[in-house]
């Protein structure tokens, strides 16, 4: 069941991938990537739906092509989860905010 790290490589080659969201942070991160790409229908919430989604993608070449095209368009737009400059600027802003809040607190 795919987590974030194992999902990025298939997405970069436009390979539709199914994830199963459970309680683990790993499965939630993988699901969040698909939500960001506006493909929540590839997120299963149980093993039966996970298997069914995977079988459907494996057996239906037209469906795979539809998802490959959608993934390609989304990935060409430099998604934020691959944009290290965006990520580092957001982290820097967060650290500054936390530090400023610490300075004005009673410690």
Jmol script that loads the backbone (N, CA, C; Angstrom):
load data "model"
ATOM      1  N   UNK A   1       0.848  -1.168   0.000  1.00  0.00           N
ATOM      2  CA  UNK A   1       0.000   0.000   0.000  1.00  0.00           C
ATOM      3  C   UNK A   1       0.891   1.229   0.000  1.00  0.00           C
ATOM      4  N   UNK A   2       0.720   2.002  -0.999  1.00  0.00           N
ATOM      5  CA  UNK A   2       1.676   3.051  -1.336  1.00  0.00           C
ATOM      6  C   UNK A   2       1.696   4.202  -0.337  1.00  0.00           C
ATOM      7  N   UNK A   3       2.890   4.618  -0.008  1.00  0.00           N
ATOM      8  CA  UNK A   3       3.096   5.831   0.750  1.00  0.00           C
ATOM      9  C   UNK A   3       3.585   6.916  -0.186  1.00  0.00           C
ATOM     10  N   UNK A   4       3.962   8.039   0.375  1.00  0.00           N
ATOM     11  CA  UNK A   4       4.341   9.186  -0.454  1.00  0.00           C
ATOM     12  C   UNK A   4       5.590   8.913  -1.290  1.00  0.00           C
ATOM     13  N   UNK A   5       6.623   8.397  -0.675  1.00  0.00           N
ATOM     14  CA  UNK A   5       7.883   8.202  -1.380  1.00  0.00           C
ATOM     15  C   UNK A   5       7.736   7.218  -2.530  1.00  0.00           C
ATOM     16  N   UNK A   6       7.037   6.121  -2.296  1.00  0.00           N
ATOM     17  CA  UNK A   6       6.886   5.123  -3.358  1.00  0.00           C
ATOM     18  C   UNK A   6       5.876   5.544  -4.414  1.00  0.00           C
ATOM     19  N   UNK A   7       5.187   6.640  -4.206  1.00  0.00           N
ATOM     20  CA  UNK A   7       4.211   7.133  -5.177  1.00  0.00           C
ATOM     21  C   UNK A   7       4.809   8.148  -6.148  1.00  0.00           C
ATOM     22  N   UNK A   8       5.829   8.862  -5.743  1.00  0.00           N
ATOM     23  CA  UNK A   8       6.385   9.930  -6.583  1.00  0.00           C
ATOM     24  C   UNK A   8       6.994   9.384  -7.874  1.00  0.00           C
ATOM     25  N   UNK A   9       7.768   8.313  -7.802  1.00  0.00           N
ATOM     26  CA  UNK A   9       8.380   7.767  -9.024  1.00  0.00           C
ATOM     27  C   UNK A   9       7.341   7.380 -10.071  1.00  0.00           C
ATOM     28  N   UNK A  10       6.304   6.610  -9.722  1.00  0.00           N
ATOM     29  CA  UNK A  10       5.293   6.297 -10.745  1.00  0.00           C
ATOM     30  C   UNK A  10       4.604   7.548 -11.298  1.00  0.00           C
ATOM     31  N   UNK A  11       4.351   8.527 -10.452  1.00  0.00           N
ATOM     32  CA  UNK A  11       3.710   9.750 -10.937  1.00  0.00           C
ATOM     33  C   UNK A  11       4.605  10.489 -11.924  1.00  0.00           C
ATOM     34  N   UNK A  12       5.906  10.466 -11.679  1.00  0.00           N
ATOM     35  CA  UNK A  12       6.818  11.171 -12.578  1.00  0.00           C
ATOM     36  C   UNK A  12       6.883  10.532 -13.962  1.00  0.00           C
ATOM     37  N   UNK A  13       6.509   9.273 -14.074  1.00  0.00           N
ATOM     38  CA  UNK A  13       6.444   8.649 -15.399  1.00  0.00           C
ATOM     39  C   UNK A  13       4.987   8.449 -15.833  1.00  0.00           C
ATOM     40  N   UNK A  14       4.085   9.167 -15.173  1.00  0.00           N
ATOM     41  CA  UNK A  14       2.649   9.186 -15.516  1.00  0.00           C
ATOM     42  C   UNK A  14       1.992   7.819 -15.396  1.00  0.00           C
ATOM     43  N   UNK A  15       2.403   7.046 -14.416  1.00  0.00           N
ATOM     44  CA  UNK A  15       1.821   5.733 -14.180  1.00  0.00           C
ATOM     45  C   UNK A  15       0.733   5.850 -13.113  1.00  0.00           C
ATOM     46  N   UNK A  16      -0.523   5.591 -13.478  1.00  0.00           N
ATOM     47  CA  UNK A  16      -1.597   5.663 -12.482  1.00  0.00           C
ATOM     48  C   UNK A  16      -1.349   4.659 -11.360  1.00  0.00           C
ATOM     49  N   UNK A  17      -1.504   5.112 -10.147  1.00  0.00           N
ATOM     50  CA  UNK A  17      -1.233   4.284  -8.988  1.00  0.00           C
ATOM     51  C   UNK A  17      -2.381   4.403  -8.002  1.00  0.00           C
ATOM     52  N   UNK A  18      -2.733   3.292  -7.410  1.00  0.00           N
ATOM     53  CA  UNK A  18      -3.795   3.241  -6.414  1.00  0.00           C
ATOM     54  C   UNK A  18      -3.144   3.245  -5.035  1.00  0.00           C
ATOM     55  N   UNK A  19      -3.732   3.966  -4.104  1.00  0.00           N
ATOM     56  CA  UNK A  19      -3.261   3.936  -2.721  1.00  0.00           C
ATOM     57  C   UNK A  19      -4.427   3.569  -1.812  1.00  0.00           C
ATOM     58  N   UNK A  20      -4.092   3.025  -0.662  1.00  0.00           N
ATOM     59  CA  UNK A  20      -5.116   2.736   0.340  1.00  0.00           C
ATOM     60  C   UNK A  20      -4.822   3.590   1.561  1.00  0.00           C
ATOM     61  N   UNK A  21      -5.756   4.444   1.886  1.00  0.00           N
ATOM     62  CA  UNK A  21      -5.576   5.306   3.052  1.00  0.00           C
ATOM     63  C   UNK A  21      -6.069   4.577   4.288  1.00  0.00           C
ATOM     64  N   UNK A  22      -5.179   4.474   5.234  1.00  0.00           N
ATOM     65  CA  UNK A  22      -5.503   3.893   6.533  1.00  0.00           C
ATOM     66  C   UNK A  22      -5.149   4.930   7.594  1.00  0.00           C
ATOM     67  N   UNK A  23      -4.809   4.478   8.776  1.00  0.00           N
ATOM     68  CA  UNK A  23      -4.496   5.391   9.873  1.00  0.00           C
ATOM     69  C   UNK A  23      -3.045   5.854   9.882  1.00  0.00           C
ATOM     70  N   UNK A  24      -2.174   5.152   9.171  1.00  0.00           N
ATOM     71  CA  UNK A  24      -0.754   5.501   9.223  1.00  0.00           C
ATOM     72  C   UNK A  24      -0.475   6.812   8.491  1.00  0.00           C
ATOM     73  N   UNK A  25       0.525   7.521   8.964  1.00  0.00           N
ATOM     74  CA  UNK A  25       0.933   8.767   8.305  1.00  0.00           C
ATOM     75  C   UNK A  25       1.392   8.483   6.885  1.00  0.00           C
ATOM     76  N   UNK A  26       2.063   7.360   6.679  1.00  0.00           N
ATOM     77  CA  UNK A  26       2.563   6.995   5.351  1.00  0.00           C
ATOM     78  C   UNK A  26       1.423   6.890   4.349  1.00  0.00           C
ATOM     79  N   UNK A  27       0.366   6.193   4.712  1.00  0.00           N
ATOM     80  CA  UNK A  27      -0.745   6.025   3.767  1.00  0.00           C
ATOM     81  C   UNK A  27      -1.500   7.335   3.570  1.00  0.00           C
ATOM     82  N   UNK A  28      -1.550   8.154   4.592  1.00  0.00           N
ATOM     83  CA  UNK A  28      -2.237   9.447   4.462  1.00  0.00           C
ATOM     84  C   UNK A  28      -1.462  10.397   3.550  1.00  0.00           C
ATOM     85  N   UNK A  29      -0.137  10.342   3.601  1.00  0.00           N
ATOM     86  CA  UNK A  29       0.664  11.203   2.714  1.00  0.00           C
ATOM     87  C   UNK A  29       0.476  10.803   1.253  1.00  0.00           C
ATOM     88  N   UNK A  30       0.463   9.510   0.976  1.00  0.00           N
ATOM     89  CA  UNK A  30       0.220   9.052  -0.388  1.00  0.00           C
ATOM     90  C   UNK A  30      -1.143   9.498  -0.884  1.00  0.00           C
ATOM     91  N   UNK A  31      -2.142   9.373  -0.036  1.00  0.00           N
ATOM     92  CA  UNK A  31      -3.494   9.801  -0.403  1.00  0.00           C
ATOM     93  C   UNK A  31      -3.541  11.311  -0.618  1.00  0.00           C
ATOM     94  N   UNK A  32      -2.787  12.050   0.184  1.00  0.00           N
ATOM     95  CA  UNK A  32      -2.805  13.513   0.023  1.00  0.00           C
ATOM     96  C   UNK A  32      -2.214  13.933  -1.321  1.00  0.00           C
ATOM     97  N   UNK A  33      -1.225  13.191  -1.823  1.00  0.00           N
ATOM     98  CA  UNK A  33      -0.676  13.505  -3.146  1.00  0.00           C
ATOM     99  C   UNK A  33      -1.736  13.335  -4.228  1.00  0.00           C
ATOM    100  N   UNK A  34      -2.489  12.256  -4.143  1.00  0.00           N
ATOM    101  CA  UNK A  34      -3.533  12.040  -5.150  1.00  0.00           C
ATOM    102  C   UNK A  34      -4.644  13.081  -5.026  1.00  0.00           C
ATOM    103  N   UNK A  35      -4.950  13.499  -3.814  1.00  0.00           N
ATOM    104  CA  UNK A  35      -5.941  14.579  -3.653  1.00  0.00           C
ATOM    105  C   UNK A  35      -5.408  15.878  -4.245  1.00  0.00           C
ATOM    106  N   UNK A  36      -4.149  16.167  -4.010  1.00  0.00           N
ATOM    107  CA  UNK A  36      -3.537  17.375  -4.565  1.00  0.00           C
ATOM    108  C   UNK A  36      -3.620  17.357  -6.093  1.00  0.00           C
ATOM    109  N   UNK A  37      -3.447  16.192  -6.685  1.00  0.00           N
ATOM    110  CA  UNK A  37      -3.521  16.050  -8.140  1.00  0.00           C
ATOM    111  C   UNK A  37      -4.965  15.912  -8.632  1.00  0.00           C
ATOM    112  N   UNK A  38      -5.909  16.036  -7.707  1.00  0.00           N
ATOM    113  CA  UNK A  38      -7.346  15.967  -8.004  1.00  0.00           C
ATOM    114  C   UNK A  38      -7.745  14.609  -8.581  1.00  0.00           C
ATOM    115  N   UNK A  39      -7.246  13.551  -7.922  1.00  0.00           N
ATOM    116  CA  UNK A  39      -7.587  12.186  -8.316  1.00  0.00           C
ATOM    117  C   UNK A  39      -7.967  11.346  -7.095  1.00  0.00           C
ATOM    118  N   UNK A  40      -8.914  11.838  -6.295  1.00  0.00           N
ATOM    119  CA  UNK A  40      -9.279  11.094  -5.083  1.00  0.00           C
ATOM    120  C   UNK A  40      -9.919   9.738  -5.370  1.00  0.00           C
ATOM    121  N   UNK A  41     -10.385   9.546  -6.595  1.00  0.00           N
ATOM    122  CA  UNK A  41     -11.009   8.268  -6.936  1.00  0.00           C
ATOM    123  C   UNK A  41     -10.000   7.125  -6.999  1.00  0.00           C
ATOM    124  N   UNK A  42      -8.706   7.431  -6.947  1.00  0.00           N
ATOM    125  CA  UNK A  42      -7.670   6.398  -6.913  1.00  0.00           C
ATOM    126  C   UNK A  42      -7.264   6.043  -5.482  1.00  0.00           C
ATOM    127  N   UNK A  43      -7.995   6.578  -4.509  1.00  0.00           N
ATOM    128  CA  UNK A  43      -7.719   6.312  -3.098  1.00  0.00           C
ATOM    129  C   UNK A  43      -8.757   5.318  -2.585  1.00  0.00           C
ATOM    130  N   UNK A  44      -8.281   4.173  -2.145  1.00  0.00           N
ATOM    131  CA  UNK A  44      -9.169   3.157  -1.574  1.00  0.00           C
ATOM    132  C   UNK A  44      -9.177   3.303  -0.058  1.00  0.00           C
ATOM    133  N   UNK A  45     -10.286   2.904   0.553  1.00  0.00           N
ATOM    134  CA  UNK A  45     -10.345   2.967   2.014  1.00  0.00           C
ATOM    135  C   UNK A  45     -10.392   1.576   2.653  1.00  0.00           C
ATOM    136  N   UNK A  46     -10.362   0.545   1.808  1.00  0.00           N
ATOM    137  CA  UNK A  46     -10.301  -0.818   2.330  1.00  0.00           C
ATOM    138  C   UNK A  46      -9.638  -1.724   1.287  1.00  0.00           C
ATOM    139  N   UNK A  47      -9.298  -2.911   1.705  1.00  0.00           N
ATOM    140  CA  UNK A  47      -8.543  -3.814   0.829  1.00  0.00           C
ATOM    141  C   UNK A  47      -9.336  -4.221  -0.414  1.00  0.00           C
ATOM    142  N   UNK A  48     -10.632  -4.464  -0.260  1.00  0.00           N
ATOM    143  CA  UNK A  48     -11.443  -4.863  -1.417  1.00  0.00           C
ATOM    144  C   UNK A  48     -11.479  -3.778  -2.486  1.00  0.00           C
ATOM    145  N   UNK A  49     -11.689  -2.523  -2.075  1.00  0.00           N
ATOM    146  CA  UNK A  49     -11.733  -1.443  -3.070  1.00  0.00           C
ATOM    147  C   UNK A  49     -10.345  -1.198  -3.665  1.00  0.00           C
ATOM    148  N   UNK A  50      -9.299  -1.398  -2.871  1.00  0.00           N
ATOM    149  CA  UNK A  50      -7.930  -1.273  -3.373  1.00  0.00           C
ATOM    150  C   UNK A  50      -7.682  -2.282  -4.499  1.00  0.00           C
ATOM    151  N   UNK A  51      -8.044  -3.519  -4.247  1.00  0.00           N
ATOM    152  CA  UNK A  51      -7.853  -4.572  -5.247  1.00  0.00           C
ATOM    153  C   UNK A  51      -8.693  -4.283  -6.485  1.00  0.00           C
ATOM    154  N   UNK A  52      -9.941  -3.878  -6.290  1.00  0.00           N
ATOM    155  CA  UNK A  52     -10.819  -3.609  -7.425  1.00  0.00           C
ATOM    156  C   UNK A  52     -10.287  -2.464  -8.283  1.00  0.00           C
ATOM    157  N   UNK A  53      -9.824  -1.390  -7.642  1.00  0.00           N
ATOM    158  CA  UNK A  53      -9.250  -0.271  -8.394  1.00  0.00           C
ATOM    159  C   UNK A  53      -8.022  -0.712  -9.188  1.00  0.00           C
ATOM    160  N   UNK A  54      -7.157  -1.479  -8.548  1.00  0.00           N
ATOM    161  CA  UNK A  54      -5.939  -1.943  -9.222  1.00  0.00           C
ATOM    162  C   UNK A  54      -6.272  -2.863 -10.395  1.00  0.00           C
ATOM    163  N   UNK A  55      -7.223  -3.760 -10.206  1.00  0.00           N
ATOM    164  CA  UNK A  55      -7.629  -4.667 -11.282  1.00  0.00           C
ATOM    165  C   UNK A  55      -8.235  -3.875 -12.440  1.00  0.00           C
ATOM    166  N   UNK A  56      -9.087  -2.901 -12.113  1.00  0.00           N
ATOM    167  CA  UNK A  56      -9.692  -2.073 -13.166  1.00  0.00           C
ATOM    168  C   UNK A  56      -8.622  -1.352 -13.986  1.00  0.00           C
ATOM    169  N   UNK A  57      -7.649  -0.764 -13.310  1.00  0.00           N
ATOM    170  CA  UNK A  57      -6.566  -0.079 -14.026  1.00  0.00           C
ATOM    171  C   UNK A  57      -5.732  -1.056 -14.849  1.00  0.00           C
ATOM    172  N   UNK A  58      -5.505  -2.231 -14.297  1.00  0.00           N
ATOM    173  CA  UNK A  58      -4.708  -3.221 -15.006  1.00  0.00           C
ATOM    174  C   UNK A  58      -5.393  -3.775 -16.246  1.00  0.00           C
ATOM    175  N   UNK A  59      -6.701  -3.897 -16.190  1.00  0.00           N
ATOM    176  CA  UNK A  59      -7.448  -4.508 -17.290  1.00  0.00           C
ATOM    177  C   UNK A  59      -7.960  -3.528 -18.338  1.00  0.00           C
ATOM    178  N   UNK A  60      -8.055  -2.262 -17.996  1.00  0.00           N
ATOM    179  CA  UNK A  60      -8.687  -1.285 -18.894  1.00  0.00           C
ATOM    180  C   UNK A  60      -7.645  -0.287 -19.413  1.00  0.00           C
ATOM    181  N   UNK A  61      -7.130  -0.543 -20.597  1.00  0.00           N
ATOM    182  CA  UNK A  61      -6.080   0.329 -21.142  1.00  0.00           C
ATOM    183  C   UNK A  61      -6.598   1.739 -21.426  1.00  0.00           C
ATOM    184  N   UNK A  62      -7.872   1.878 -21.777  1.00  0.00           N
ATOM    185  CA  UNK A  62      -8.438   3.217 -21.999  1.00  0.00           C
ATOM    186  C   UNK A  62      -8.463   4.015 -20.699  1.00  0.00           C
ATOM    187  N   UNK A  63      -8.842   3.353 -19.612  1.00  0.00           N
ATOM    188  CA  UNK A  63      -8.858   4.012 -18.306  1.00  0.00           C
ATOM    189  C   UNK A  63      -7.448   4.432 -17.907  1.00  0.00           C
ATOM    190  N   UNK A  64      -6.471   3.554 -18.120  1.00  0.00           N
ATOM    191  CA  UNK A  64      -5.075   3.905 -17.814  1.00  0.00           C
ATOM    192  C   UNK A  64      -4.638   5.120 -18.612  1.00  0.00           C
ATOM    193  N   UNK A  65      -5.007   5.160 -19.885  1.00  0.00           N
ATOM    194  CA  UNK A  65      -4.624   6.285 -20.743  1.00  0.00           C
ATOM    195  C   UNK A  65      -5.235   7.583 -20.238  1.00  0.00           C
ATOM    196  N   UNK A  66      -6.487   7.533 -19.817  1.00  0.00           N
ATOM    197  CA  UNK A  66      -7.142   8.727 -19.264  1.00  0.00           C
ATOM    198  C   UNK A  66      -6.354   9.239 -18.062  1.00  0.00           C
ATOM    199  N   UNK A  67      -5.998   8.330 -17.155  1.00  0.00           N
ATOM    200  CA  UNK A  67      -5.243   8.747 -15.970  1.00  0.00           C
ATOM    201  C   UNK A  67      -3.828   9.181 -16.321  1.00  0.00           C
ATOM    202  N   UNK A  68      -3.196   8.513 -17.257  1.00  0.00           N
ATOM    203  CA  UNK A  68      -1.851   8.925 -17.672  1.00  0.00           C
ATOM    204  C   UNK A  68      -1.868  10.352 -18.203  1.00  0.00           C
ATOM    205  N   UNK A  69      -2.863  10.673 -19.006  1.00  0.00           N
ATOM    206  CA  UNK A  69      -2.976  12.034 -19.541  1.00  0.00           C
ATOM    207  C   UNK A  69      -3.218  13.050 -18.432  1.00  0.00           C
ATOM    208  N   UNK A  70      -4.098  12.712 -17.498  1.00  0.00           N
ATOM    209  CA  UNK A  70      -4.372  13.627 -16.376  1.00  0.00           C
ATOM    210  C   UNK A  70      -3.129  13.838 -15.526  1.00  0.00           C
ATOM    211  N   UNK A  71      -2.425  12.745 -15.234  1.00  0.00           N
ATOM    212  CA  UNK A  71      -1.211  12.840 -14.418  1.00  0.00           C
ATOM    213  C   UNK A  71      -0.163  13.676 -15.135  1.00  0.00           C
ATOM    214  N   UNK A  72       0.006  13.445 -16.420  1.00  0.00           N
ATOM    215  CA  UNK A  72       1.000  14.203 -17.184  1.00  0.00           C
ATOM    216  C   UNK A  72       0.719  15.703 -17.109  1.00  0.00           C
ATOM    217  N   UNK A  73      -0.518  16.097 -17.283  1.00  0.00           N
ATOM    218  CA  UNK A  73      -0.871  17.526 -17.216  1.00  0.00           C
ATOM    219  C   UNK A  73      -0.585  18.101 -15.837  1.00  0.00           C
ATOM    220  N   UNK A  74      -0.942  17.361 -14.801  1.00  0.00           N
ATOM    221  CA  UNK A  74      -0.721  17.850 -13.435  1.00  0.00           C
ATOM    222  C   UNK A  74       0.770  17.920 -13.101  1.00  0.00           C
ATOM    223  N   UNK A  75       1.532  16.928 -13.517  1.00  0.00           N
ATOM    224  CA  UNK A  75       2.949  16.899 -13.181  1.00  0.00           C
ATOM    225  C   UNK A  75       3.737  17.940 -13.968  1.00  0.00           C
ATOM    226  N   UNK A  76       3.293  18.309 -15.149  1.00  0.00           N
ATOM    227  CA  UNK A  76       3.973  19.350 -15.921  1.00  0.00           C
ATOM    228  C   UNK A  76       3.836  20.713 -15.259  1.00  0.00           C
ATOM    229  N   UNK A  77       2.837  20.867 -14.424  1.00  0.00           N
ATOM    230  CA  UNK A  77       2.623  22.137 -13.736  1.00  0.00           C
ATOM    231  C   UNK A  77       3.503  22.329 -12.518  1.00  0.00           C
ATOM    232  N   UNK A  78       4.558  21.517 -12.368  1.00  0.00           N
ATOM    233  CA  UNK A  78       5.466  21.587 -11.222  1.00  0.00           C
ATOM    234  C   UNK A  78       4.694  21.608  -9.903  1.00  0.00           C
ATOM    235  N   UNK A  79       4.104  20.476  -9.526  1.00  0.00           N
ATOM    236  CA  UNK A  79       3.324  20.439  -8.289  1.00  0.00           C
ATOM    237  C   UNK A  79       4.166  20.841  -7.084  1.00  0.00           C
ATOM    238  N   UNK A  80       3.517  21.460  -6.119  1.00  0.00           N
ATOM    239  CA  UNK A  80       4.233  21.978  -4.953  1.00  0.00           C
ATOM    240  C   UNK A  80       5.004  20.900  -4.213  1.00  0.00           C
ATOM    241  N   UNK A  81       4.515  19.659  -4.225  1.00  0.00           N
ATOM    242  CA  UNK A  81       5.228  18.618  -3.483  1.00  0.00           C
ATOM    243  C   UNK A  81       6.557  18.242  -4.128  1.00  0.00           C
ATOM    244  N   UNK A  82       6.826  18.732  -5.341  1.00  0.00           N
ATOM    245  CA  UNK A  82       8.127  18.526  -5.980  1.00  0.00           C
ATOM    246  C   UNK A  82       8.939  19.818  -6.073  1.00  0.00           C
ATOM    247  N   UNK A  83       8.390  20.906  -5.610  1.00  0.00           N
ATOM    248  CA  UNK A  83       9.027  22.221  -5.728  1.00  0.00           C
ATOM    249  C   UNK A  83       9.811  22.530  -4.452  1.00  0.00           C
ATOM    250  N   UNK A  84      11.100  22.238  -4.466  1.00  0.00           N
ATOM    251  CA  UNK A  84      11.912  22.410  -3.258  1.00  0.00           C
ATOM    252  C   UNK A  84      12.025  23.869  -2.839  1.00  0.00           C
ATOM    253  N   UNK A  85      12.014  24.801  -3.773  1.00  0.00           N
ATOM    254  CA  UNK A  85      12.076  26.227  -3.408  1.00  0.00           C
ATOM    255  C   UNK A  85      10.810  26.646  -2.668  1.00  0.00           C
ATOM    256  N   UNK A  86       9.670  26.219  -3.157  1.00  0.00           N
ATOM    257  CA  UNK A  86       8.409  26.536  -2.482  1.00  0.00           C
ATOM    258  C   UNK A  86       8.411  25.928  -1.081  1.00  0.00           C
ATOM    259  N   UNK A  87       8.771  24.657  -0.996  1.00  0.00           N
ATOM    260  CA  UNK A  87       8.780  23.962   0.281  1.00  0.00           C
ATOM    261  C   UNK A  87       9.712  24.651   1.273  1.00  0.00           C
ATOM    262  N   UNK A  88      10.923  24.982   0.836  1.00  0.00           N
ATOM    263  CA  UNK A  88      11.879  25.604   1.756  1.00  0.00           C
ATOM    264  C   UNK A  88      11.413  26.992   2.182  1.00  0.00           C
ATOM    265  N   UNK A  89      10.765  27.741   1.300  1.00  0.00           N
ATOM    266  CA  UNK A  89      10.266  29.064   1.701  1.00  0.00           C
ATOM    267  C   UNK A  89       9.140  28.921   2.720  1.00  0.00           C
ATOM    268  N   UNK A  90       8.285  27.916   2.547  1.00  0.00           N
ATOM    269  CA  UNK A  90       7.208  27.685   3.507  1.00  0.00           C
ATOM    270  C   UNK A  90       7.764  27.237   4.859  1.00  0.00           C
ATOM    271  N   UNK A  91       8.765  26.365   4.837  1.00  0.00           N
ATOM    272  CA  UNK A  91       9.379  25.924   6.090  1.00  0.00           C
ATOM    273  C   UNK A  91      10.081  27.083   6.781  1.00  0.00           C
ATOM    274  N   UNK A  92      10.787  27.913   6.014  1.00  0.00           N
ATOM    275  CA  UNK A  92      11.455  29.077   6.590  1.00  0.00           C
ATOM    276  C   UNK A  92      10.464  30.017   7.250  1.00  0.00           C
ATOM    277  N   UNK A  93       9.352  30.269   6.592  1.00  0.00           N
ATOM    278  CA  UNK A  93       8.315  31.140   7.157  1.00  0.00           C
ATOM    279  C   UNK A  93       7.740  30.537   8.435  1.00  0.00           C
ATOM    280  N   UNK A  94       7.549  29.227   8.449  1.00  0.00           N
ATOM    281  CA  UNK A  94       7.037  28.564   9.641  1.00  0.00           C
ATOM    282  C   UNK A  94       8.022  28.682  10.798  1.00  0.00           C
ATOM    283  N   UNK A  95       9.306  28.450  10.545  1.00  0.00           N
ATOM    284  CA  UNK A  95      10.309  28.573  11.601  1.00  0.00           C
ATOM    285  C   UNK A  95      10.360  29.998  12.149  1.00  0.00           C
ATOM    286  N   UNK A  96      10.285  30.984  11.275  1.00  0.00           N
ATOM    287  CA  UNK A  96      10.282  32.375  11.729  1.00  0.00           C
ATOM    288  C   UNK A  96       9.069  32.666  12.601  1.00  0.00           C
ATOM    289  N   UNK A  97       7.914  32.175  12.193  1.00  0.00           N
ATOM    290  CA  UNK A  97       6.688  32.398  12.965  1.00  0.00           C
ATOM    291  C   UNK A  97       6.800  31.758  14.344  1.00  0.00           C
ATOM    292  N   UNK A  98       7.257  30.515  14.388  1.00  0.00           N
ATOM    293  CA  UNK A  98       7.397  29.815  15.665  1.00  0.00           C
ATOM    294  C   UNK A  98       8.395  30.545  16.560  1.00  0.00           C
ATOM    295  N   UNK A  99       9.500  30.997  15.999  1.00  0.00           N
ATOM    296  CA  UNK A  99      10.504  31.708  16.787  1.00  0.00           C
ATOM    297  C   UNK A  99       9.947  33.032  17.306  1.00  0.00           C
ATOM    298  N   UNK A 100       9.228  33.767  16.474  1.00  0.00           N
ATOM    299  CA  UNK A 100       8.632  35.033  16.911  1.00  0.00           C
ATOM    300  C   UNK A 100       7.618  34.796  18.031  1.00  0.00           C
ATOM    301  N   UNK A 101       6.831  33.748  17.919  1.00  0.00           N
ATOM    302  CA  UNK A 101       5.871  33.421  18.977  1.00  0.00           C
ATOM    303  C   UNK A 101       6.593  33.053  20.265  1.00  0.00           C
ATOM    304  N   UNK A 102       7.707  32.370  20.145  1.00  0.00           N
ATOM    305  CA  UNK A 102       8.502  32.025  21.315  1.00  0.00           C
ATOM    306  C   UNK A 102       9.036  33.292  21.989  1.00  0.00           C
ATOM    307  N   UNK A 103       9.511  34.248  21.193  1.00  0.00           N
ATOM    308  CA  UNK A 103      10.073  35.479  21.747  1.00  0.00           C
ATOM    309  C   UNK A 103       9.045  36.293  22.514  1.00  0.00           C
ATOM    310  N   UNK A 104       7.801  36.286  22.067  1.00  0.00           N
ATOM    311  CA  UNK A 104       6.781  37.094  22.748  1.00  0.00           C
ATOM    312  C   UNK A 104       6.069  36.318  23.851  1.00  0.00           C
ATOM    313  N   UNK A 105       6.364  35.027  23.985  1.00  0.00           N
ATOM    314  CA  UNK A 105       5.730  34.234  25.040  1.00  0.00           C
ATOM    315  C   UNK A 105       6.456  34.466  26.358  1.00  0.00           C
ATOM    316  N   UNK A 106       5.894  33.915  27.398  1.00  0.00           N
ATOM    317  CA  UNK A 106       6.498  34.042  28.727  1.00  0.00           C
ATOM    318  C   UNK A 106       7.645  33.067  28.945  1.00  0.00           C
ATOM    319  N   UNK A 107       7.949  32.249  27.947  1.00  0.00           N
ATOM    320  CA  UNK A 107       9.010  31.230  27.997  1.00  0.00           C
ATOM    321  C   UNK A 107       8.737  30.297  29.139  1.00  0.00           C
TER     322      UNK A 107
END
end "model"
wireframe off; spacefill off
backbone 0.3
color backbone group
